[in-house]
Amino acid sequence: MLIGRLLLRRSLYEIGCRSLSNVKSFPVLVNNRSYKRLFSGVKTTKGGWRAIPPSKMAPIQLKFGSSKEEIQSTIKQVIDGNVVTIFSKTTCPFCVKVKKLFDSLKVNYLTIELDLLENGSAIQQSLADKTGQRTVPNVFINGDHLGGADDTLKAASEERLLPMIKADKHNYDYDLVVIGGGSGGLSASKEAAKLGKKVAVCDFVKPSPQGTKWGLGGTCVNAGCIPKKLMHQTALLGEAMKDASEFGWDVPKSSNLKWMDMVSAIQNHIGSLNWGYRVQLRKENVTYLNAYASFKDQHTLNLVDKKGESKSVSAQNFIIATGGRPNYPKIPGAKEYGITSDDIFSLSFSPGKTLFVGASYIALECAGFAKGIGIDSSIMGKTWKTMVLNLSANVFLRLWSNSKLLFRVKKAGLVKVCGKYNDGTAFEDTFNTVCFAIGRTAETSKIGLENIGVKLNPSNNKMANLN
């Protein structure tokens, strides 16, 4: 069995030693039970590791073995037993640069100089088989492969290196799992990954009652800000065309919007954003899990994909960023014959005469662009303020009391709406489409929070404040 010479620069078993001159003892990699015969006159530190005074810091011997299996086993023992391990060569300028970086950060590290080992080439080949990297330096932190000089320097410049070094070790699949792939969840996952954490994002969209679903990116991208702004821009262009002749433009006196052409263009744009988010996650080394997540216990999730297949993943920490979905009123026919903002931006047909139920900004914005593109639009709300009334002056406005609002199907494509105004007057009309915008509820009721002791507010499914 070949005996290799191991140059101990600075071990990372313990953090905090600022220089060799100010410590009385120095912990090293070698386990006293396996290599006790190599040392004499030294004490055993906590965990069974040997402590060597600086005066005895001459090169020590470590048995890497000669067979491929023995080399791989020893490599694993080395990188698992130290916080930072650098496989290096004494003649490599990039190795020198990386060592100087750790010195400047006051971080202890273990260096194995491959060019001073009899089987250094075999060790380097085993490292290449393990990591795909054939060059030195080959840097490992807390048992995980970081990479070469460029990877290490980049991690330092992005302030990821020290958090990786100081990370708590655990046996979970991930340091962090984010539940929800919207704006908040994606941002949090990428920032955590930049700090050296192993991160995954779980995102799965359950279809609306009308069957609408979408890709990665959350409400804003798929059924909110982005498509709303594009439909609003469509309305502005249509209104500008009507005014263009007054400014000297020779344009047709009338033009019609092709609803499906508009929807297709908007959905194509959204699709490109969905793909872009997936690329960003891959670039930041964040795992994308397209599955519905629910808690089994405080550190385990059950994931169910679109095929109904399930698996478990574990993590040290979780972020819940599930967002919310639109509410439906508790009246007959609401879910069967009504839609919400989840659906309107991807409808496969022009909505025709449309009733928007609600006094929220979502209702007003949707009614506004619908009116702008030529759709007969009405708004019904329980309470109105003067500002809202003024903003809605160009849209036919109704005030209503929801105490007796009923839905009936008059015939295919028509919905009969019956109710009462605030003054008690009966109301009845027929619409092609009824769109609800009466608020949203957090998507937290079916993710297993009861299994981790988290209580919800029953009125809105928001989690209680936790200390």
Stockholm file with secondary structure:
# STOCKHOLM 1.0

chainA/1-467         MLIGRLLLRRSLYEIGCRSLSNVKSFPVLVNNRSYKRLFSGVKTTKGGWRAIPPSKMAPIQLKFGSSKEEIQSTIKQVIDGNVVTIFSKTTCPFCVKVKKLFDSLKVNYLTIELDLLENGSAIQQSLADKTGQRTVPNVFINGDHLGGADDTLKAASEERLLPMIKADKHNYDYDLVVIGGGSGGLSASKEAAKLGKKVAVCDFVKPSPQGTKWGLGGTCVNAGCIPKKLMHQTALLGEAMKDASEFGWDVPKSSNLKWMDMVSAIQNHIGSLNWGYRVQLRKENVTYLNAYASFKDQHTLNLVDKKGESKSVSAQNFIIATGGRPNYPKIPGAKEYGITSDDIFSLSFSPGKTLFVGASYIALECAGFAKGIGIDSSIMGKTWKTMVLNLSANVFLRLWSNSKLLFRVKKAGLVKVCGKYNDGTAFEDTFNTVCFAIGRTAETSKIGLENIGVKLNPSNNKMANLN
#=GR chainA/1-467 SS CCCEEECCSCCCSSSCCCCGGGCSCEEEEEEHHHHGGGCCSCCBCTTSEEEECGGGCSCEEECCCSSHHHHHHHHHHHHHSCSEEEEECTTCHHHHHHHHHHHHTTCCCEEEEGGGSTTHHHHHHHHHHHHSCCSSCEEEETTEEEESHHHHHHHHHTTCHHHHHTCCCCCSSEEEEEECCSHHHHHHHHHHHHTTCCEEEECCCCCCTTCCCCCTTHHHHHHSHHHHHHHHHHHHHHHHHHHHGGGTCCCCSCCCCCHHHHHHHHHHHHHHHHHHHHHHHHHTTEEEECSEEEEEETTEEEEECTTSCEEEEEEEEEEECCCEEECCCSSTTHHHHEEEHHHHTTCSSCCCSEEEECCSHHHHHHHHHHHHTTCCEEEEESCCCHHHHHHTTTSEEEECEEEEEEEEEEETTEEEEEEECTTSCEEEEEESEEEECSCEEESCTTSCGGGGTCCBCTTTCCBCCCC
#=GC SS_cons         CCCEEECCSCCCSSSCCCCGGGCSCEEEEEEHHHHGGGCCSCCBCTTSEEEECGGGCSCEEECCCSSHHHHHHHHHHHHHSCSEEEEECTTCHHHHHHHHHHHHTTCCCEEEEGGGSTTHHHHHHHHHHHHSCCSSCEEEETTEEEESHHHHHHHHHTTCHHHHHTCCCCCSSEEEEEECCSHHHHHHHHHHHHTTCCEEEECCCCCCTTCCCCCTTHHHHHHSHHHHHHHHHHHHHHHHHHHHGGGTCCCCSCCCCCHHHHHHHHHHHHHHHHHHHHHHHHHTTEEEECSEEEEEETTEEEEECTTSCEEEEEEEEEEECCCEEECCCSSTTHHHHEEEHHHHTTCSSCCCSEEEECCSHHHHHHHHHHHHTTCCEEEEESCCCHHHHHHTTTSEEEECEEEEEEEEEEETTEEEEEEECTTSCEEEEEESEEEECSCEEESCTTSCGGGGTCCBCTTTCCBCCCC
//
